[in-house]
Amino acid sequence: MNPIRRRDFMGRMGAGAACTFGGYMMMSHTENGGRKKPLQLSETGCRVSPKELKVNIKPVSNYMIHEGVWTGPCRWNPNPPPEQERVNFHNYYQEWVKSIKKNLSKDAMMLEPIYIEYPEAIGYGENQLSRLKADAKEVDLYFARGNVYPQYPASLIGERYKKPVAMIGGYVNWDMSARLNSKGLEGYSVADFEELNKLIAVLRARKIFQQTNLLVVSNAPYNNRPAPSACVNFKDLNDRFGFKATIIGYKEFSEQRDRVINSQDIMDEVNRLSDKLIRNAEAVRMERKWIISSVVFYFTVKRLMEQYGCNGFTIECFEFCSNRKSYEWKTVPCLTHTLLKDAGYPSACEGDINAFLAMDLLMGISKRSAHMGNLYKKDENTMYIHHNVPAMKMMGFDKPDLSYSLQNFITEGWGTKVQMDLSKLKEKTVTIARSNPLASKLLLIKGEITGCDGYDKVGCSLRAEVNVPETEKLIRKARNYGFHYAMVYGDYTQEMLELADMLELELETHNI
């Protein structure tokens, strides 16, 4: 299957196919007007947990006031006198605000709504647009409405403030989305609040992605690394998405670890968390002291993330091993990856940026912890995903923890990892993804978990079986992406389609 972008896909569908996902329209961009870089949403700061991040929506009511009472092609029934129109429109506005408060997704935060009037003879212009300046930087999405040709003021708002604009309606709002999208901006035509809330969910995942600051631990970042397909052009990622990376060396990491160990208050927290993990586990196949050493590593990472305002993490396992810090500290990164993901922070094995990018998107859209592993063939209808980083919140951040055991990674008994039988989860459908080396494409796969083993073994042992048809075709695609893939439970393929389009990423699919 050739790589697709959603606007190309819609173009092949033809006019009669409605060109919608979830009912809302994203009109195809022209070659000259297609945006090269996604619009940046509001800056909330990386210290905000991705779990807590919301989309800031600004309701704007734009009402044209008629100058008098008469009839004509734009009003075949006499309009009320201007003074009565104002009363009516204010009432409509108040009811609209009540409706927004009642129906708006919990993923959104409503900024102060605004009522704007403009005169019929002069039209909508600078006086009206300037009233939106005060909180424009905080806005992620303008939600517009009005009375006469409301799509025109909405279009001007999008052009002035370079933020997405949405309108509810049957067809008038198509005029707004067509104009803005043809200019490389963003207009969204939705039919109702259900579709608006779907849009907000995708915008939220995009906002998380665009405001990622990844903590990378490495002395010689990305030289002679074991995952050569990973994108390490952080400047390009920042230019295109706003994505940031903070790289620190092992000297600084070691100093932070020493501060953790030498702080009685922090070590009290370390012991409490270790005991909680032991108490809640179905089985513990290692000594408590080795669990503590892994929790110390987690607190070290956590403090560094707080210090640098990071909301994601990765470390090169092979460098960590070869410099003997892992052996000296008696820990592996596996438990840290699991705990961070359960707190809402994407965390990837082996310094693999491409798997991290896919994980960031998947966790943002699903609100679930992700698994990560190597993808390889079992038979013509089954692939393995093989690694050691499941998580307790893979059914949802707001759901109870999944059952788990604590298992040693190293035969000597140390190196804590969380393990579970991934085939026993009630949900069977999974969405799997990875970006290509240029971070310009995503490979998106839908499958079904059919088996699992290795959850009581040492090493990188956890191996889930994923049913997907035509595995040879999938392998030919995967060879252009790399070896680690992120996975979440549930079918989020359509949402990922929208998200990829927003971020100007090409999408290649399998079993979708």
Residue pairs with C-beta under 8 A, 6 or more apart in sequence:
1 473
1 477
1 508
1 509
1 510
2 508
3 441
3 506
3 507
3 508
4 506
4 507
4 508
4 509
5 500
5 501
5 504
5 505
5 506
5 507
6 21
6 26
6 497
6 498
6 500
6 501
6 507
7 26
7 28
7 29
7 34
7 501
10 17
10 19
10 26
10 28
11 28
13 19
19 25
19 26
19 27
19 28
21 494
21 497
21 498
22 194
22 195
22 198
22 199
22 494
22 498
23 190
23 191
23 192
23 194
23 195
24 166
24 188
24 189
24 190
24 191
24 195
24 196
24 198
24 199
25 174
25 177
25 188
25 189
26 177
26 181
26 188
26 498
26 501
27 174
27 177
27 178
27 181
27 182
27 187
28 181
29 35
29 181
29 182
29 184
30 182
33 181
33 182
33 183
33 184
34 184
35 184
35 185
35 186
35 504
36 184
36 504
37 239
37 240
37 504
38 206
38 210
38 240
38 241
38 502
38 503
38 504
39 162
39 163
39 164
39 185
39 186
40 210
40 242
41 55
41 140
41 163
41 164
41 203
41 206
41 207
41 210
41 211
42 56
42 137
42 138
42 139
42 140
42 207
43 137
43 211
44 53
44 207
44 211
45 211
45 309
46 211
46 212
46 213
46 244
46 309
46 310
46 311
47 306
47 309
47 311
48 311
49 311
49 343
49 344
49 345
50 208
50 311
50 344
50 345
50 346
50 363
50 364
51 343
51 344
51 367
51 397
52 344
53 204
53 207
53 208
53 211
54 107
54 108
54 109
54 204
55 107
55 108
55 109
55 140
55 141
55 200
55 203
55 204
55 207
56 108
56 109
56 111
56 138
56 139
56 140
56 141
57 104
57 108
57 109
57 110
57 111
57 139
57 140
57 141
57 142
57 143
57 200
58 110
58 111
58 112
58 113
58 114
58 132
58 135
58 138
58 139
58 141
58 142
58 143
59 96
59 97
59 100
59 110
59 111
59 113
59 114
59 143
59 144
59 145
60 113
60 114
60 116
60 132
60 142
60 143
60 144
60 145
60 153
60 154
60 157
61 89
61 92
61 93
61 96
61 113
61 114
61 115
61 116
61 144
61 145
61 146
62 116
62 118
62 124
62 128
62 144
62 145
62 146
62 147
62 150
62 153
62 154
63 85
63 89
63 93
63 115
63 116
63 117
63 118
63 146
63 147
64 117
64 118
64 119
64 120
64 124
64 146
64 147
64 148
64 149
65 82
65 85
65 86
65 89
65 117
65 118
65 119
65 120
66 75
66 79
66 82
66 85
66 120
67 82
67 119
67 120
67 121
68 81
68 82
69 78
69 79
69 80
69 81
70 78
71 77
71 78
74 148
79 85
80 88
86 117
89 115
89 117
89 147
90 115
93 113
93 115
96 145
97 113
99 193
100 110
100 113
100 143
101 110
103 193
103 197
104 110
104 193
104 196
104 197
104 200
105 196
105 197
105 200
105 201
107 197
107 200
107 201
107 204
108 141
108 197
108 200
108 204
111 135
111 138
111 139
112 135
114 131
114 132
116 128
116 131
116 153
118 124
118 125
118 127
118 128
118 153
124 152
124 153
124 156
128 153
129 156
129 157
129 160
132 142
132 157
132 160
132 161
136 161
136 163
139 161
139 163
140 163
140 164
140 203
140 207
141 163
141 164
141 165
141 166
141 188
141 199
141 200
141 203
142 154
142 157
142 158
142 161
142 163
142 164
142 165
142 166
143 165
143 166
143 167
143 196
144 150
144 153
144 154
144 157
144 165
144 166
144 167
144 176
145 167
145 168
146 153
146 154
149 172
150 167
150 172
151 167
151 172
151 173
151 175
151 176
151 179
152 176
154 165
154 167
154 173
154 176
154 187
155 165
155 175
155 176
155 179
155 180
155 187
157 163
157 165
158 164
158 165
158 176
158 180
158 185
158 186
158 187
159 180
159 183
159 185
162 185
163 186
164 185
164 186
164 187
164 188
164 203
165 176
165 180
165 185
165 186
165 187
165 188
166 187
166 188
166 189
166 190
166 196
166 199
167 173
167 176
167 177
167 187
167 188
167 189
167 190
168 190
168 191
168 192
168 193
168 196
169 189
169 191
170 191
173 187
173 189
173 190
174 189
176 187
176 189
177 187
177 188
177 189
178 187
179 187
180 186
180 187
181 187
186 502
188 199
190 196
190 199
198 495
201 365
201 495
202 365
202 495
202 498
202 499
202 502
203 502
204 364
205 361
205 364
205 365
205 495
205 499
206 364
206 499
206 502
206 503
208 360
208 363
208 364
209 241
209 243
209 357
209 360
209 361
209 364
209 499
209 503
210 241
210 242
210 243
211 242
211 311
212 243
212 244
212 311
212 312
212 346
212 360
213 244
213 245
213 246
213 308
213 309
213 310
213 311
213 312
214 243
214 244
214 245
214 246
214 310
214 312
214 313
214 314
214 353
214 356
215 246
215 248
215 301
215 304
215 305
215 308
215 310
215 312
215 313
215 314
216 245
216 246
216 247
216 248
216 314
216 315
216 351
217 247
217 248
217 249
217 250
217 253
217 301
217 314
217 315
217 316
217 320
218 247
218 249
218 315
218 316
218 319
218 351
219 249
219 250
219 319
219 323
220 319
221 232
221 247
222 230
222 232
222 351
225 316
225 318
225 319
225 351
226 316
226 317
226 318
226 350
227 350
227 351
227 352
227 354
227 482
227 483
227 484
229 354
229 436
229 437
229 481
229 482
229 483
230 351
230 352
230 353
230 354
230 355
230 437
230 482
231 237
231 353
231 354
231 357
231 435
231 437
231 438
231 439
232 353
233 439
234 243
234 244
234 245
236 439
237 243
237 245
237 439
238 244
240 439
240 504
241 503
243 357
246 308
246 310
248 304
248 308
250 323
250 325
252 304
253 300
253 304
254 325
256 300
256 303
256 304
256 307
257 296
257 297
257 300
257 329
259 266
259 303
260 266
260 267
260 270
260 296
260 299
260 300
260 303
261 267
261 296
266 299
267 296
269 299
270 292
270 295
270 296
270 299
271 292
273 295
273 298
274 288
274 291
274 292
274 295
277 291
277 295
277 406
278 284
278 288
278 291
278 406
280 401
280 404
281 404
281 405
281 406
282 403
282 404
282 405
283 405
283 406
283 456
284 291
284 405
284 406
285 405
285 406
285 407
285 408
285 456
286 406
286 407
286 408
286 413
286 414
286 416
287 413
290 330
290 331
290 408
290 413
290 414
290 415
290 416
291 335
291 406
291 416
293 329
293 330
293 331
293 414
293 416
294 331
294 332
294 334
294 335
294 336
294 415
294 416
295 335
295 416
296 329
296 331
297 329
297 331
297 333
297 335
297 336
298 335
298 336
298 339
298 340
301 313
301 336
301 340
302 340
304 310
305 311
305 313
305 345
311 345
311 346
312 345
312 346
312 347
312 348
312 356
312 360
313 336
313 337
313 340
313 345
313 346
313 347
313 348
314 347
314 348
314 349
314 350
314 351
314 352
314 353
314 356
315 333
315 351
316 350
316 351
317 332
317 333
317 349
317 350
317 351
318 350
319 351
320 326
320 333
321 327
326 332
326 415
330 414
330 415
331 414
331 415
331 416
332 409
332 410
332 415
332 416
332 417
333 349
334 349
334 388
334 389
334 409
334 415
334 416
334 417
334 418
335 416
335 417
335 418
336 347
337 347
337 348
337 349
337 372
337 389
338 347
338 369
338 389
338 390
338 391
338 392
338 417
338 418
340 346
340 347
341 347
341 363
341 369
341 370
341 389
341 391
341 393
342 369
342 391
342 392
342 393
342 397
342 401
344 363
344 397
346 356
346 359
346 360
346 363
346 370
347 356
347 359
347 389
348 355
348 356
348 359
348 372
348 484
348 486
349 355
349 372
349 387
349 388
349 389
349 484
350 484
352 372
352 482
352 484
353 439
354 434
354 435
354 436
354 437
354 439
354 481
354 482
354 484
355 372
355 434
355 482
355 484
355 485
355 486
356 486
357 435
357 439
358 433
358 434
358 435
358 442
358 485
358 486
359 370
359 372
359 486
361 433
361 442
361 496
361 499
362 370
362 431
362 433
362 486
362 487
362 488
362 492
362 496
363 369
363 370
363 488
364 499
365 492
365 495
365 496
365 499
366 431
366 488
366 489
366 490
366 492
367 396
367 397
367 398
368 393
368 394
368 395
368 396
368 397
368 488
368 489
368 490
369 391
369 392
369 393
369 394
369 397
369 488
370 391
370 394
370 486
370 487
370 488
371 385
371 387
371 389
371 390
371 391
371 394
371 422
371 464
371 486
371 487
371 488
372 387
372 389
372 484
372 485
372 486
372 487
373 384
373 385
373 386
373 387
373 389
373 462
373 463
373 464
373 484
373 485
373 487
374 384
374 385
374 386
374 387
374 483
374 484
374 485
375 383
375 384
375 385
375 386
375 432
375 478
375 483
375 484
375 485
376 383
376 384
376 386
377 383
377 384
377 471
377 472
377 475
378 384
378 465
378 471
379 471
380 470
380 471
380 472
381 467
381 468
381 469
381 470
381 471
382 450
382 465
382 466
382 467
382 468
382 471
383 447
383 465
383 466
383 468
383 471
383 474
384 463
384 464
384 465
384 466
385 432
385 463
385 464
385 466
385 485
385 487
386 454
386 460
386 462
386 463
386 464
387 460
387 462
387 484
388 409
388 417
388 419
388 460
388 461
388 462
389 417
389 418
390 402
390 404
390 418
390 419
390 420
390 422
390 462
391 402
391 418
392 401
392 402
392 404
392 418
393 399
393 401
393 402
394 402
394 425
394 488
394 489
395 402
395 425
395 426
395 427
395 489
402 420
402 425
403 420
404 418
404 419
404 420
405 418
405 419
405 420
405 455
405 456
406 416
406 417
406 418
406 419
407 416
407 417
407 418
407 419
407 455
407 456
407 457
407 458
408 414
408 415
408 416
408 417
408 458
409 415
409 416
409 417
409 458
409 459
409 460
410 458
411 458
417 462
419 455
419 456
419 461
419 462
420 455
420 462
421 452
421 455
422 449
422 452
422 455
422 462
422 464
423 449
423 450
423 451
423 452
423 464
423 465
424 452
425 449
425 489
427 489
427 490
428 448
428 449
428 450
429 446
429 447
429 448
429 489
429 490
429 491
430 446
430 447
430 448
430 449
430 466
430 487
430 488
430 489
430 490
431 444
431 445
431 446
431 487
431 488
431 490
431 491
431 492
431 493
431 496
432 444
432 445
432 446
432 447
432 466
432 485
432 486
432 487
433 442
433 443
433 444
433 445
433 485
433 486
433 487
433 496
434 442
434 443
434 478
434 481
434 482
434 484
434 485
434 486
435 441
435 442
435 443
435 481
435 505
436 442
436 443
436 480
436 481
436 482
437 481
437 482
439 505
440 505
440 506
441 481
441 505
441 506
441 507
441 508
442 496
442 500
442 505
442 506
442 507
442 508
443 477
443 478
443 480
443 481
443 508
443 509
443 510
444 493
444 496
444 497
444 500
444 507
444 508
444 509
444 510
444 512
445 468
445 474
445 485
445 509
445 510
445 511
445 512
446 468
446 491
446 493
446 510
446 511
446 512
447 466
447 467
447 468
447 511
448 466
448 467
448 468
449 464
449 465
449 466
449 467
449 489
450 465
450 466
450 467
451 464
451 465
452 462
452 463
452 464
452 465
453 463
454 461
454 462
454 463
455 461
455 462
468 474
468 510
468 511
469 511
470 510
473 510
474 510
474 511
477 508
477 510
493 509
493 512
496 507
497 507
500 506
500 507
501 507
